[in-house]
Amino acid sequence: MCKICLAKSETRMGCEPCQRPKIERHTNALLRTFSLPEARSREIHFDIVGPLPPSDGYINLLTMINRFSR
């Protein structure tokens, strides 16, 4: 990190030039094909997103996708 980022205690992530070398791009992932489910609610995908800035005391987000209606 640069001297400015080290001097500021509230800047945990650093400035943009300090963050650029840390970026990793994963472009070589293989995509899978899924068969279509026979009925709704047979396959549901869950994911937790976070931590996010607090909202009413919550910092995570639960996402759900029903593959049948997708």
PyMOL Python script that loads the backbone (N, CA, C, O; Angstrom):
from pymol import cmd

cmd.read_pdbstr("""\
ATOM      1  N   MET A   1       0.835  -1.182   0.000  1.00  0.00           N
ATOM      2  CA  MET A   1       0.000   0.000   0.000  1.00  0.00           C
ATOM      3  C   MET A   1       0.876   1.240   0.000  1.00  0.00           C
ATOM      4  O   MET A   1       2.037   1.214   0.408  1.00  0.00           O
ATOM      5  N   CYS A   2       0.278   2.332  -0.474  1.00  0.00           N
ATOM      6  CA  CYS A   2       1.008   3.594  -0.509  1.00  0.00           C
ATOM      7  C   CYS A   2       1.008   4.232   0.879  1.00  0.00           C
ATOM      8  O   CYS A   2       0.279   3.797   1.770  1.00  0.00           O
ATOM      9  N   LYS A   3       1.819   5.249   1.052  1.00  0.00           N
ATOM     10  CA  LYS A   3       1.945   5.907   2.357  1.00  0.00           C
ATOM     11  C   LYS A   3       0.638   6.551   2.794  1.00  0.00           C
ATOM     12  O   LYS A   3       0.339   6.591   3.988  1.00  0.00           O
ATOM     13  N   ILE A   4      -0.145   7.055   1.846  1.00  0.00           N
ATOM     14  CA  ILE A   4      -1.417   7.698   2.189  1.00  0.00           C
ATOM     15  C   ILE A   4      -2.386   6.664   2.764  1.00  0.00           C
ATOM     16  O   ILE A   4      -3.057   6.931   3.761  1.00  0.00           O
ATOM     17  N   CYS A   5      -2.461   5.498   2.146  1.00  0.00           N
ATOM     18  CA  CYS A   5      -3.370   4.460   2.628  1.00  0.00           C
ATOM     19  C   CYS A   5      -2.930   3.930   3.986  1.00  0.00           C
ATOM     20  O   CYS A   5      -3.772   3.631   4.833  1.00  0.00           O
ATOM     21  N   LEU A   6      -1.635   3.810   4.202  1.00  0.00           N
ATOM     22  CA  LEU A   6      -1.145   3.336   5.487  1.00  0.00           C
ATOM     23  C   LEU A   6      -1.401   4.350   6.588  1.00  0.00           C
ATOM     24  O   LEU A   6      -1.611   3.969   7.739  1.00  0.00           O
ATOM     25  N   ALA A   7      -1.387   5.644   6.254  1.00  0.00           N
ATOM     26  CA  ALA A   7      -1.594   6.695   7.246  1.00  0.00           C
ATOM     27  C   ALA A   7      -3.056   6.796   7.670  1.00  0.00           C
ATOM     28  O   ALA A   7      -3.340   7.181   8.804  1.00  0.00           O
ATOM     29  N   LYS A   8      -3.982   6.458   6.785  1.00  0.00           N
ATOM     30  CA  LYS A   8      -5.412   6.551   7.099  1.00  0.00           C
ATOM     31  C   LYS A   8      -5.890   5.226   7.683  1.00  0.00           C
ATOM     32  O   LYS A   8      -5.898   4.204   6.996  1.00  0.00           O
ATOM     33  N   SER A   9      -6.281   5.249   8.930  1.00  0.00           N
ATOM     34  CA  SER A   9      -6.728   4.007   9.561  1.00  0.00           C
ATOM     35  C   SER A   9      -8.094   3.565   9.047  1.00  0.00           C
ATOM     36  O   SER A   9      -8.400   2.373   9.074  1.00  0.00           O
ATOM     37  N   GLU A  10      -8.934   4.514   8.572  1.00  0.00           N
ATOM     38  CA  GLU A  10     -10.261   4.141   8.083  1.00  0.00           C
ATOM     39  C   GLU A  10     -10.213   3.543   6.683  1.00  0.00           C
ATOM     40  O   GLU A  10     -11.206   2.973   6.231  1.00  0.00           O
ATOM     41  N   THR A  11      -9.092   3.659   5.991  1.00  0.00           N
ATOM     42  CA  THR A  11      -8.958   3.115   4.638  1.00  0.00           C
ATOM     43  C   THR A  11      -8.350   1.726   4.734  1.00  0.00           C
ATOM     44  O   THR A  11      -7.144   1.552   4.560  1.00  0.00           O
ATOM     45  N   ARG A  12      -9.189   0.743   5.011  1.00  0.00           N
ATOM     46  CA  ARG A  12      -8.676  -0.618   5.158  1.00  0.00           C
ATOM     47  C   ARG A  12      -8.342  -1.242   3.815  1.00  0.00           C
ATOM     48  O   ARG A  12      -7.378  -2.000   3.704  1.00  0.00           O
ATOM     49  N   MET A  13      -9.125  -0.934   2.803  1.00  0.00           N
ATOM     50  CA  MET A  13      -8.917  -1.552   1.498  1.00  0.00           C
ATOM     51  C   MET A  13      -7.871  -0.823   0.674  1.00  0.00           C
ATOM     52  O   MET A  13      -7.304  -1.409  -0.248  1.00  0.00           O
ATOM     53  N   GLY A  14      -7.603   0.421   0.977  1.00  0.00           N
ATOM     54  CA  GLY A  14      -6.634   1.178   0.213  1.00  0.00           C
ATOM     55  C   GLY A  14      -7.283   1.929  -0.929  1.00  0.00           C
ATOM     56  O   GLY A  14      -8.470   1.760  -1.209  1.00  0.00           O
ATOM     57  N   CYS A  15      -6.497   2.752  -1.579  1.00  0.00           N
ATOM     58  CA  CYS A  15      -7.004   3.524  -2.709  1.00  0.00           C
ATOM     59  C   CYS A  15      -7.069   2.627  -3.953  1.00  0.00           C
ATOM     60  O   CYS A  15      -6.596   1.491  -3.935  1.00  0.00           O
ATOM     61  N   GLU A  16      -7.651   3.143  -5.007  1.00  0.00           N
ATOM     62  CA  GLU A  16      -7.828   2.336  -6.221  1.00  0.00           C
ATOM     63  C   GLU A  16      -6.503   1.831  -6.792  1.00  0.00           C
ATOM     64  O   GLU A  16      -6.417   0.649  -7.126  1.00  0.00           O
ATOM     65  N   PRO A  17      -5.458   2.669  -6.921  1.00  0.00           N
ATOM     66  CA  PRO A  17      -4.186   2.132  -7.429  1.00  0.00           C
ATOM     67  C   PRO A  17      -3.610   1.021  -6.555  1.00  0.00           C
ATOM     68  O   PRO A  17      -2.943   0.119  -7.062  1.00  0.00           O
ATOM     69  N   CYS A  18      -3.863   1.079  -5.237  1.00  0.00           N
ATOM     70  CA  CYS A  18      -3.370   0.018  -4.351  1.00  0.00           C
ATOM     71  C   CYS A  18      -4.186  -1.264  -4.506  1.00  0.00           C
ATOM     72  O   CYS A  18      -3.666  -2.357  -4.281  1.00  0.00           O
ATOM     73  N   GLN A  19      -5.460  -1.141  -4.887  1.00  0.00           N
ATOM     74  CA  GLN A  19      -6.320  -2.310  -5.038  1.00  0.00           C
ATOM     75  C   GLN A  19      -6.113  -3.016  -6.372  1.00  0.00           C
ATOM     76  O   GLN A  19      -6.304  -4.229  -6.453  1.00  0.00           O
ATOM     77  N   ARG A  20      -5.732  -2.298  -7.409  1.00  0.00           N
ATOM     78  CA  ARG A  20      -5.623  -2.879  -8.762  1.00  0.00           C
ATOM     79  C   ARG A  20      -4.760  -4.139  -8.823  1.00  0.00           C
ATOM     80  O   ARG A  20      -5.185  -5.114  -9.443  1.00  0.00           O
ATOM     81  N   PRO A  21      -3.562  -4.173  -8.210  1.00  0.00           N
ATOM     82  CA  PRO A  21      -2.757  -5.401  -8.312  1.00  0.00           C
ATOM     83  C   PRO A  21      -3.385  -6.598  -7.607  1.00  0.00           C
ATOM     84  O   PRO A  21      -2.999  -7.736  -7.872  1.00  0.00           O
ATOM     85  N   LYS A  22      -4.348  -6.365  -6.711  1.00  0.00           N
ATOM     86  CA  LYS A  22      -4.964  -7.444  -5.953  1.00  0.00           C
ATOM     87  C   LYS A  22      -6.115  -8.108  -6.696  1.00  0.00           C
ATOM     88  O   LYS A  22      -6.600  -9.154  -6.266  1.00  0.00           O
ATOM     89  N   ILE A  23      -6.560  -7.522  -7.799  1.00  0.00           N
ATOM     90  CA  ILE A  23      -7.705  -8.059  -8.532  1.00  0.00           C
ATOM     91  C   ILE A  23      -7.301  -9.352  -9.231  1.00  0.00           C
ATOM     92  O   ILE A  23      -6.302  -9.399  -9.949  1.00  0.00           O
ATOM     93  N   GLU A  24      -8.088 -10.397  -9.009  1.00  0.00           N
ATOM     94  CA  GLU A  24      -7.869 -11.669  -9.699  1.00  0.00           C
ATOM     95  C   GLU A  24      -9.068 -11.941 -10.590  1.00  0.00           C
ATOM     96  O   GLU A  24     -10.211 -11.855 -10.142  1.00  0.00           O
ATOM     97  N   ARG A  25      -8.818 -12.259 -11.817  1.00  0.00           N
ATOM     98  CA  ARG A  25      -9.905 -12.550 -12.743  1.00  0.00           C
ATOM     99  C   ARG A  25      -9.902 -14.057 -13.022  1.00  0.00           C
ATOM    100  O   ARG A  25      -8.904 -14.618 -13.474  1.00  0.00           O
ATOM    101  N   HIS A  26     -11.028 -14.688 -12.746  1.00  0.00           N
ATOM    102  CA  HIS A  26     -11.172 -16.121 -12.975  1.00  0.00           C
ATOM    103  C   HIS A  26     -11.994 -16.310 -14.249  1.00  0.00           C
ATOM    104  O   HIS A  26     -13.218 -16.429 -14.196  1.00  0.00           O
ATOM    105  N   THR A  27     -11.320 -16.336 -15.374  1.00  0.00           N
ATOM    106  CA  THR A  27     -12.018 -16.441 -16.657  1.00  0.00           C
ATOM    107  C   THR A  27     -11.959 -17.847 -17.239  1.00  0.00           C
ATOM    108  O   THR A  27     -12.518 -18.094 -18.307  1.00  0.00           O
ATOM    109  N   ASN A  28     -11.292 -18.771 -16.558  1.00  0.00           N
ATOM    110  CA  ASN A  28     -11.119 -20.098 -17.132  1.00  0.00           C
ATOM    111  C   ASN A  28     -12.062 -21.133 -16.522  1.00  0.00           C
ATOM    112  O   ASN A  28     -11.830 -22.333 -16.670  1.00  0.00           O
ATOM    113  N   ALA A  29     -13.110 -20.699 -15.846  1.00  0.00           N
ATOM    114  CA  ALA A  29     -14.059 -21.642 -15.251  1.00  0.00           C
ATOM    115  C   ALA A  29     -14.945 -22.252 -16.335  1.00  0.00           C
ATOM    116  O   ALA A  29     -15.404 -21.561 -17.245  1.00  0.00           O
ATOM    117  N   LEU A  30     -15.170 -23.540 -16.221  1.00  0.00           N
ATOM    118  CA  LEU A  30     -16.028 -24.227 -17.176  1.00  0.00           C
ATOM    119  C   LEU A  30     -17.480 -24.073 -16.747  1.00  0.00           C
ATOM    120  O   LEU A  30     -17.803 -24.174 -15.563  1.00  0.00           O
ATOM    121  N   LEU A  31     -18.348 -23.830 -17.716  1.00  0.00           N
ATOM    122  CA  LEU A  31     -19.772 -23.719 -17.438  1.00  0.00           C
ATOM    123  C   LEU A  31     -20.410 -25.090 -17.559  1.00  0.00           C
ATOM    124  O   LEU A  31     -20.107 -25.855 -18.476  1.00  0.00           O
ATOM    125  N   ARG A  32     -21.297 -25.390 -16.623  1.00  0.00           N
ATOM    126  CA  ARG A  32     -21.985 -26.676 -16.653  1.00  0.00           C
ATOM    127  C   ARG A  32     -23.388 -26.485 -17.192  1.00  0.00           C
ATOM    128  O   ARG A  32     -23.976 -25.411 -17.069  1.00  0.00           O
ATOM    129  N   THR A  33     -23.912 -27.530 -17.786  1.00  0.00           N
ATOM    130  CA  THR A  33     -25.304 -27.503 -18.225  1.00  0.00           C
ATOM    131  C   THR A  33     -26.128 -28.301 -17.220  1.00  0.00           C
ATOM    132  O   THR A  33     -25.697 -29.352 -16.747  1.00  0.00           O
ATOM    133  N   PHE A  34     -27.293 -27.802 -16.906  1.00  0.00           N
ATOM    134  CA  PHE A  34     -28.184 -28.459 -15.967  1.00  0.00           C
ATOM    135  C   PHE A  34     -29.414 -28.945 -16.722  1.00  0.00           C
ATOM    136  O   PHE A  34     -29.916 -28.267 -17.618  1.00  0.00           O
ATOM    137  N   SER A  35     -29.887 -30.113 -16.352  1.00  0.00           N
ATOM    138  CA  SER A  35     -31.140 -30.583 -16.938  1.00  0.00           C
ATOM    139  C   SER A  35     -32.290 -29.819 -16.291  1.00  0.00           C
ATOM    140  O   SER A  35     -32.200 -29.402 -15.136  1.00  0.00           O
ATOM    141  N   LEU A  36     -33.366 -29.640 -17.047  1.00  0.00           N
ATOM    142  CA  LEU A  36     -34.513 -28.916 -16.519  1.00  0.00           C
ATOM    143  C   LEU A  36     -35.254 -29.781 -15.508  1.00  0.00           C
ATOM    144  O   LEU A  36     -35.474 -30.966 -15.757  1.00  0.00           O
ATOM    145  N   PRO A  37     -35.642 -29.209 -14.372  1.00  0.00           N
ATOM    146  CA  PRO A  37     -36.394 -29.990 -13.386  1.00  0.00           C
ATOM    147  C   PRO A  37     -37.789 -30.326 -13.906  1.00  0.00           C
ATOM    148  O   PRO A  37     -38.342 -29.606 -14.737  1.00  0.00           O
ATOM    149  N   GLU A  38     -38.342 -31.411 -13.416  1.00  0.00           N
ATOM    150  CA  GLU A  38     -39.650 -31.869 -13.876  1.00  0.00           C
ATOM    151  C   GLU A  38     -40.800 -31.076 -13.269  1.00  0.00           C
ATOM    152  O   GLU A  38     -41.862 -30.968 -13.882  1.00  0.00           O
ATOM    153  N   ALA A  39     -40.610 -30.528 -12.093  1.00  0.00           N
ATOM    154  CA  ALA A  39     -41.671 -29.774 -11.420  1.00  0.00           C
ATOM    155  C   ALA A  39     -41.042 -28.647 -10.610  1.00  0.00           C
ATOM    156  O   ALA A  39     -39.848 -28.667 -10.312  1.00  0.00           O
ATOM    157  N   ARG A  40     -41.866 -27.668 -10.263  1.00  0.00           N
ATOM    158  CA  ARG A  40     -41.338 -26.552  -9.495  1.00  0.00           C
ATOM    159  C   ARG A  40     -40.956 -27.003  -8.079  1.00  0.00           C
ATOM    160  O   ARG A  40     -41.491 -27.972  -7.541  1.00  0.00           O
ATOM    161  N   SER A  41     -40.035 -26.277  -7.518  1.00  0.00           N
ATOM    162  CA  SER A  41     -39.511 -26.517  -6.167  1.00  0.00           C
ATOM    163  C   SER A  41     -38.758 -27.835  -6.029  1.00  0.00           C
ATOM    164  O   SER A  41     -38.528 -28.294  -4.910  1.00  0.00           O
ATOM    165  N   ARG A  42     -38.373 -28.446  -7.134  1.00  0.00           N
ATOM    166  CA  ARG A  42     -37.536 -29.649  -7.070  1.00  0.00           C
ATOM    167  C   ARG A  42     -36.069 -29.266  -6.890  1.00  0.00           C
ATOM    168  O   ARG A  42     -35.329 -29.934  -6.168  1.00  0.00           O
ATOM    169  N   GLU A  43     -35.660 -28.195  -7.545  1.00  0.00           N
ATOM    170  CA  GLU A  43     -34.280 -27.716  -7.441  1.00  0.00           C
ATOM    171  C   GLU A  43     -34.302 -26.237  -7.106  1.00  0.00           C
ATOM    172  O   GLU A  43     -34.783 -25.416  -7.887  1.00  0.00           O
ATOM    173  N   ILE A  44     -33.782 -25.913  -5.953  1.00  0.00           N
ATOM    174  CA  ILE A  44     -33.695 -24.521  -5.522  1.00  0.00           C
ATOM    175  C   ILE A  44     -32.247 -24.246  -5.151  1.00  0.00           C
ATOM    176  O   ILE A  44     -31.648 -24.988  -4.372  1.00  0.00           O
ATOM    177  N   HIS A  45     -31.687 -23.185  -5.706  1.00  0.00           N
ATOM    178  CA  HIS A  45     -30.308 -22.803  -5.432  1.00  0.00           C
ATOM    179  C   HIS A  45     -30.300 -21.680  -4.403  1.00  0.00           C
ATOM    180  O   HIS A  45     -31.036 -20.702  -4.537  1.00  0.00           O
ATOM    181  N   PHE A  46     -29.463 -21.825  -3.371  1.00  0.00           N
ATOM    182  CA  PHE A  46     -29.323 -20.830  -2.316  1.00  0.00           C
ATOM    183  C   PHE A  46     -27.920 -20.254  -2.364  1.00  0.00           C
ATOM    184  O   PHE A  46     -26.965 -20.950  -2.710  1.00  0.00           O
ATOM    185  N   ASP A  47     -27.798 -18.986  -2.017  1.00  0.00           N
ATOM    186  CA  ASP A  47     -26.487 -18.352  -1.909  1.00  0.00           C
ATOM    187  C   ASP A  47     -26.578 -17.257  -0.854  1.00  0.00           C
ATOM    188  O   ASP A  47     -27.611 -16.602  -0.718  1.00  0.00           O
ATOM    189  N   ILE A  48     -25.504 -17.062  -0.116  1.00  0.00           N
ATOM    190  CA  ILE A  48     -25.432 -15.994   0.882  1.00  0.00           C
ATOM    191  C   ILE A  48     -24.451 -14.953   0.373  1.00  0.00           C
ATOM    192  O   ILE A  48     -23.303 -15.270   0.061  1.00  0.00           O
ATOM    193  N   VAL A  49     -24.907 -13.710   0.290  1.00  0.00           N
ATOM    194  CA  VAL A  49     -24.092 -12.596  -0.185  1.00  0.00           C
ATOM    195  C   VAL A  49     -23.762 -11.727   1.022  1.00  0.00           C
ATOM    196  O   VAL A  49     -24.650 -11.370   1.796  1.00  0.00           O
ATOM    197  N   GLY A  50     -22.499 -11.390   1.179  1.00  0.00           N
ATOM    198  CA  GLY A  50     -22.134 -10.509   2.283  1.00  0.00           C
ATOM    199  C   GLY A  50     -20.688 -10.696   2.665  1.00  0.00           C
ATOM    200  O   GLY A  50     -20.008 -11.549   2.096  1.00  0.00           O
ATOM    201  N   PRO A  51     -20.218  -9.948   3.578  1.00  0.00           N
ATOM    202  CA  PRO A  51     -20.946  -8.951   4.354  1.00  0.00           C
ATOM    203  C   PRO A  51     -21.203  -7.679   3.546  1.00  0.00           C
ATOM    204  O   PRO A  51     -20.389  -7.268   2.720  1.00  0.00           O
ATOM    205  N   LEU A  52     -22.350  -7.076   3.808  1.00  0.00           N
ATOM    206  CA  LEU A  52     -22.771  -5.831   3.171  1.00  0.00           C
ATOM    207  C   LEU A  52     -22.837  -4.742   4.238  1.00  0.00           C
ATOM    208  O   LEU A  52     -22.766  -5.045   5.429  1.00  0.00           O
ATOM    209  N   PRO A  53     -22.970  -3.481   3.832  1.00  0.00           N
ATOM    210  CA  PRO A  53     -23.177  -2.429   4.837  1.00  0.00           C
ATOM    211  C   PRO A  53     -24.452  -2.731   5.636  1.00  0.00           C
ATOM    212  O   PRO A  53     -25.446  -3.172   5.059  1.00  0.00           O
ATOM    213  N   PRO A  54     -24.438  -2.504   6.937  1.00  0.00           N
ATOM    214  CA  PRO A  54     -25.600  -2.846   7.770  1.00  0.00           C
ATOM    215  C   PRO A  54     -26.876  -2.134   7.338  1.00  0.00           C
ATOM    216  O   PRO A  54     -26.859  -0.957   6.978  1.00  0.00           O
ATOM    217  N   SER A  55     -27.981  -2.872   7.381  1.00  0.00           N
ATOM    218  CA  SER A  55     -29.309  -2.333   7.112  1.00  0.00           C
ATOM    219  C   SER A  55     -30.254  -2.964   8.128  1.00  0.00           C
ATOM    220  O   SER A  55     -30.513  -4.166   8.073  1.00  0.00           O
ATOM    221  N   ASP A  56     -30.767  -2.164   9.046  1.00  0.00           N
ATOM    222  CA  ASP A  56     -31.605  -2.664  10.145  1.00  0.00           C
ATOM    223  C   ASP A  56     -30.899  -3.764  10.935  1.00  0.00           C
ATOM    224  O   ASP A  56     -31.546  -4.676  11.451  1.00  0.00           O
ATOM    225  N   GLY A  57     -29.581  -3.676  11.027  1.00  0.00           N
ATOM    226  CA  GLY A  57     -28.814  -4.652  11.796  1.00  0.00           C
ATOM    227  C   GLY A  57     -28.391  -5.883  11.015  1.00  0.00           C
ATOM    228  O   GLY A  57     -27.675  -6.726  11.556  1.00  0.00           O
ATOM    229  N   TYR A  58     -28.808  -6.017   9.759  1.00  0.00           N
ATOM    230  CA  TYR A  58     -28.464  -7.177   8.938  1.00  0.00           C
ATOM    231  C   TYR A  58     -27.287  -6.840   8.029  1.00  0.00           C
ATOM    232  O   TYR A  58     -27.199  -5.732   7.501  1.00  0.00           O
ATOM    233  N   ILE A  59     -26.377  -7.810   7.848  1.00  0.00           N
ATOM    234  CA  ILE A  59     -25.211  -7.573   6.988  1.00  0.00           C
ATOM    235  C   ILE A  59     -25.086  -8.602   5.865  1.00  0.00           C
ATOM    236  O   ILE A  59     -24.200  -8.479   5.019  1.00  0.00           O
ATOM    237  N   ASN A  60     -25.954  -9.610   5.840  1.00  0.00           N
ATOM    238  CA  ASN A  60     -25.910 -10.636   4.801  1.00  0.00           C
ATOM    239  C   ASN A  60     -27.235 -10.687   4.057  1.00  0.00           C
ATOM    240  O   ASN A  60     -28.261 -10.221   4.554  1.00  0.00           O
ATOM    241  N   LEU A  61     -27.200 -11.259   2.861  1.00  0.00           N
ATOM    242  CA  LEU A  61     -28.380 -11.367   2.016  1.00  0.00           C
ATOM    243  C   LEU A  61     -28.496 -12.812   1.546  1.00  0.00           C
ATOM    244  O   LEU A  61     -27.535 -13.370   1.016  1.00  0.00           O
ATOM    245  N   LEU A  62     -29.650 -13.414   1.732  1.00  0.00           N
ATOM    246  CA  LEU A  62     -29.907 -14.772   1.273  1.00  0.00           C
ATOM    247  C   LEU A  62     -30.644 -14.694  -0.056  1.00  0.00           C
ATOM    248  O   LEU A  62     -31.702 -14.071  -0.146  1.00  0.00           O
ATOM    249  N   THR A  63     -30.087 -15.328  -1.094  1.00  0.00           N
ATOM    250  CA  THR A  63     -30.745 -15.361  -2.397  1.00  0.00           C
ATOM    251  C   THR A  63     -31.185 -16.793  -2.683  1.00  0.00           C
ATOM    252  O   THR A  63     -30.489 -17.747  -2.334  1.00  0.00           O
ATOM    253  N   MET A  64     -32.343 -16.934  -3.320  1.00  0.00           N
ATOM    254  CA  MET A  64     -32.875 -18.249  -3.686  1.00  0.00           C
ATOM    255  C   MET A  64     -33.398 -18.176  -5.115  1.00  0.00           C
ATOM    256  O   MET A  64     -34.084 -17.224  -5.487  1.00  0.00           O
ATOM    257  N   ILE A  65     -33.071 -19.183  -5.906  1.00  0.00           N
ATOM    258  CA  ILE A  65     -33.543 -19.250  -7.288  1.00  0.00           C
ATOM    259  C   ILE A  65     -34.192 -20.610  -7.502  1.00  0.00           C
ATOM    260  O   ILE A  65     -33.569 -21.648  -7.282  1.00  0.00           O
ATOM    261  N   ASN A  66     -35.438 -20.595  -7.929  1.00  0.00           N
ATOM    262  CA  ASN A  66     -36.154 -21.808  -8.287  1.00  0.00           C
ATOM    263  C   ASN A  66     -35.836 -22.095  -9.753  1.00  0.00           C
ATOM    264  O   ASN A  66     -36.214 -21.315 -10.628  1.00  0.00           O
ATOM    265  N   ARG A  67     -35.158 -23.186 -10.028  1.00  0.00           N
ATOM    266  CA  ARG A  67     -34.713 -23.468 -11.397  1.00  0.00           C
ATOM    267  C   ARG A  67     -35.873 -23.692 -12.362  1.00  0.00           C
ATOM    268  O   ARG A  67     -35.711 -23.457 -13.559  1.00  0.00           O
ATOM    269  N   PHE A  68     -37.018 -24.130 -11.896  1.00  0.00           N
ATOM    270  CA  PHE A  68     -38.151 -24.398 -12.779  1.00  0.00           C
ATOM    271  C   PHE A  68     -38.707 -23.106 -13.373  1.00  0.00           C
ATOM    272  O   PHE A  68     -39.041 -23.061 -14.557  1.00  0.00           O
ATOM    273  N   SER A  69     -38.805 -22.065 -12.563  1.00  0.00           N
ATOM    274  CA  SER A  69     -39.389 -20.804 -13.034  1.00  0.00           C
ATOM    275  C   SER A  69     -38.342 -19.831 -13.547  1.00  0.00           C
ATOM    276  O   SER A  69     -38.689 -18.733 -13.982  1.00  0.00           O
ATOM    277  N   ARG A  70     -37.114 -20.194 -13.508  1.00  0.00           N
ATOM    278  CA  ARG A  70     -36.020 -19.331 -13.937  1.00  0.00           C
ATOM    279  C   ARG A  70     -36.086 -19.098 -15.369  1.00  0.00           C
ATOM    280  O   ARG A  70     -35.242 -18.390 -15.918  1.00  0.00           O
TER     281      ARG A  70
END
""", "prot")
cmd.dss("prot")
cmd.show_as("cartoon", "prot")
cmd.util.cbc("prot")
cmd.orient("prot")
